[in-house]
Amino acid sequence: MYYVIYTSAGMEEKTENYIRTMIPADLYIKCFHPSRCIKKKFGGVWKDCYDALVPGYIFLQCNNIDAFYKEVRKNPKYLNILGRSFENQSLGFYELNNEEVIWLKKLVGTPEDEDIEENATAGVSSVEFGENDEVIVLSGPLKDLVGHIKRINRHKRIAEVEMESFMGRKTVMYLGIDWVMKTQPKEEISTEKNE
């Protein structure tokens, strides 16, 4: 089973390191935060940059969440990092349903019958624009998600993707795009001379 643990943006790696060093390895299979590749322009050159796909969240693959929870509770200081709710004293664990797992696997290019790797990354999608700015996805994680694209920022080369239900709520993600210029067919040049 895959669970989502809330932390704060920028704390994903620290949270994972805590789990890896303080929680016995037999209580979970892996913890990770998928990254995304986006294009950024530096000195007139587009370069690949990587950051968290879902900032502020890490994913935990675990078969016994109760045992994992009991171990985490031994360090109350850490509960704040996990997003403890002081009103109801619960931790922010959310179990992904099958549809959500499949969607996440599509984003990071993991086959449905395999587990998501710790270094999973949503790559850059190649797109072109048809008539009336219709988005045509040629390759990449957006290939099966065209209907979820809400906006394209051509200048920043980012697609805004919205899922109605991911992690139990409406979720927006920003994925990298690289657009391919449509090649125009060359007009045939007549070699006949007008007389």
C-alpha positions as CSV (number, residue, x, y, z in Angstrom):
1,M,0.0,0.0,0.0
2,Y,1.1,3.6,-0.7
3,Y,0.5,6.3,1.9
4,V,0.9,10.0,1.7
5,I,2.6,11.9,4.5
6,Y,2.2,15.6,4.8
7,T,5.3,17.6,5.6
8,S,6.1,21.2,4.6
9,A,7.5,22.3,1.2
10,G,11.2,21.9,1.2
11,M,11.2,19.4,4.1
12,E,10.6,16.3,1.9
13,E,14.2,15.1,2.0
14,K,14.7,15.9,5.7
15,T,11.5,13.9,6.5
16,E,12.7,11.0,4.4
17,N,16.1,11.0,6.0
18,Y,14.5,11.0,9.4
19,I,12.4,7.9,8.5
20,R,15.4,6.1,7.0
21,T,17.6,6.7,10.1
22,M,15.1,6.5,13.0
23,I,12.5,4.0,11.8
24,P,13.5,0.3,11.6
25,A,13.7,-0.8,7.9
26,D,11.4,-3.7,8.4
27,L,8.5,-1.4,9.2
28,Y,8.2,0.0,5.7
29,I,9.3,-0.8,2.2
30,K,10.4,2.6,1.0
31,C,9.7,6.3,1.4
32,F,10.3,8.8,-1.4
33,H,9.1,12.0,-3.0
34,P,8.8,11.9,-6.8
35,S,10.5,14.8,-8.6
36,R,9.6,16.5,-11.8
37,C,11.8,17.8,-14.6
38,I,11.1,21.2,-15.9
39,K,12.9,23.5,-18.3
40,K,14.4,26.8,-17.1
41,K,16.3,29.3,-19.1
42,F,19.8,30.4,-17.9
43,G,21.8,32.8,-20.1
44,G,19.6,32.1,-23.1
45,V,20.0,28.3,-22.8
46,W,17.2,26.0,-21.6
47,K,18.3,23.5,-19.0
48,D,16.7,20.6,-17.1
49,C,15.9,21.4,-13.5
50,Y,14.5,19.1,-10.9
51,D,12.2,19.7,-7.9
52,A,9.4,18.0,-5.9
53,L,6.5,16.8,-8.0
54,V,4.1,17.4,-5.1
55,P,5.8,19.9,-2.8
56,G,5.2,19.2,0.9
57,Y,4.3,15.5,0.6
58,I,6.3,12.3,0.7
59,F,5.0,8.8,-0.2
60,L,5.5,5.7,1.9
61,Q,5.1,2.2,0.7
62,C,4.2,0.1,3.8
63,N,2.3,-3.1,4.6
64,N,1.7,-2.3,8.3
65,I,0.9,1.3,8.8
66,D,-0.1,0.8,12.4
67,A,3.3,-0.5,13.4
68,F,4.9,2.3,11.5
69,Y,2.7,4.8,13.3
70,K,3.6,3.4,16.7
71,E,7.3,3.8,16.0
72,V,6.9,7.3,14.8
73,R,4.9,8.3,17.9
74,K,8.0,7.6,20.0
75,N,9.4,10.9,18.9
76,P,6.7,13.6,19.5
77,K,8.9,16.3,18.1
78,Y,8.7,14.6,14.7
79,L,4.9,14.6,14.7
80,N,4.8,18.3,13.8
81,I,6.8,17.5,10.6
82,L,4.3,14.9,9.7
83,G,1.4,17.3,10.0
84,R,-0.1,16.4,13.3
85,S,-3.5,17.9,13.8
86,F,-3.8,19.1,17.4
87,E,-7.6,19.1,17.3
88,N,-8.1,15.4,16.7
89,Q,-4.5,14.2,17.6
90,S,-4.2,12.3,14.3
91,L,-1.3,12.1,11.8
92,G,-1.6,13.0,8.2
93,F,-1.4,9.6,6.7
94,Y,-3.6,9.2,3.6
95,E,-3.8,5.8,1.8
96,L,-3.8,6.1,-2.0
97,N,-6.5,4.2,-3.7
98,N,-5.8,2.0,-6.8
99,E,-6.8,4.7,-9.3
100,E,-4.5,7.2,-7.6
101,V,-1.5,4.8,-7.6
102,I,-2.1,4.1,-11.3
103,W,-2.2,7.8,-12.0
104,L,1.0,8.5,-10.0
105,K,2.7,5.6,-11.9
106,K,1.8,7.1,-15.2
107,L,3.3,10.4,-14.2
108,V,6.6,8.9,-13.3
109,G,6.7,6.3,-16.1
110,T,6.4,3.2,-13.9
111,P,4.6,0.2,-15.4
112,E,1.3,-0.7,-13.6
113,D,2.7,-4.0,-12.4
114,E,5.8,-2.6,-10.8
115,D,6.5,-0.6,-7.7
116,I,7.4,3.1,-7.9
117,E,11.2,3.6,-7.5
118,E,12.6,6.0,-4.8
119,N,14.1,8.2,-7.5
120,A,11.0,8.4,-9.6
121,T,10.8,11.5,-11.9
122,A,8.0,12.9,-14.1
123,G,9.9,13.8,-17.2
124,V,9.3,16.6,-19.7
125,S,6.5,16.0,-22.3
126,S,7.0,16.9,-25.9
127,V,4.0,18.8,-27.3
128,E,3.0,20.7,-30.4
129,F,0.2,23.1,-30.9
130,G,-2.4,22.5,-33.5
131,E,-5.1,24.8,-34.9
132,N,-6.8,27.0,-32.3
133,D,-3.8,26.3,-29.9
134,E,-5.0,22.7,-29.5
135,V,-2.4,20.8,-27.4
136,I,-1.1,17.6,-29.0
137,V,1.1,15.6,-26.7
138,L,3.7,13.6,-28.6
139,S,5.4,11.9,-25.7
140,G,6.0,12.0,-21.9
141,P,3.8,11.9,-18.8
142,L,1.1,14.1,-20.3
143,K,0.4,11.6,-23.1
144,D,-2.6,10.0,-21.2
145,L,-3.6,13.2,-19.3
146,V,-4.5,15.6,-22.1
147,G,-8.0,16.1,-20.7
148,H,-6.5,17.2,-17.4
149,I,-4.4,20.0,-18.8
150,K,-6.0,23.2,-17.6
151,R,-3.4,25.7,-18.8
152,I,-0.1,25.9,-20.7
153,N,2.5,28.5,-20.0
154,R,4.6,28.5,-23.2
155,H,7.0,31.2,-21.8
156,K,7.9,29.0,-18.8
157,R,7.3,25.7,-20.6
158,I,4.9,24.4,-17.9
159,A,1.6,22.6,-18.2
160,E,-0.9,23.0,-15.3
161,V,-2.5,19.6,-14.7
162,E,-5.5,19.3,-12.4
163,M,-6.8,16.0,-11.0
164,E,-10.3,16.0,-9.5
165,S,-9.3,13.5,-6.8
166,F,-5.7,12.8,-5.8
167,M,-4.7,12.4,-2.2
168,G,-8.3,12.8,-1.3
169,R,-8.8,16.3,-2.9
170,K,-8.5,18.3,-6.0
171,T,-4.8,18.6,-6.8
172,V,-2.9,20.8,-9.3
173,M,0.6,19.8,-10.5
174,Y,2.9,21.7,-12.8
175,L,4.8,19.5,-15.3
176,G,7.5,20.4,-17.8
177,I,6.9,20.7,-21.5
178,D,9.1,21.1,-24.5
179,W,7.2,22.1,-27.6
180,V,8.1,20.8,-31.0
181,M,7.6,23.3,-33.8
182,K,5.3,21.9,-36.4
183,T,7.2,21.4,-39.7
184,Q,5.4,23.0,-42.6
185,P,5.3,21.1,-45.8
186,K,7.5,22.9,-48.4
187,E,5.7,24.1,-51.4
188,E,6.8,22.5,-54.6
189,I,8.8,24.9,-56.7
190,S,7.9,24.9,-60.3
191,T,10.9,24.3,-62.6
192,E,8.9,25.3,-65.7
193,K,9.6,28.7,-67.1
194,N,6.7,30.9,-68.2
195,E,6.9,31.7,-71.8
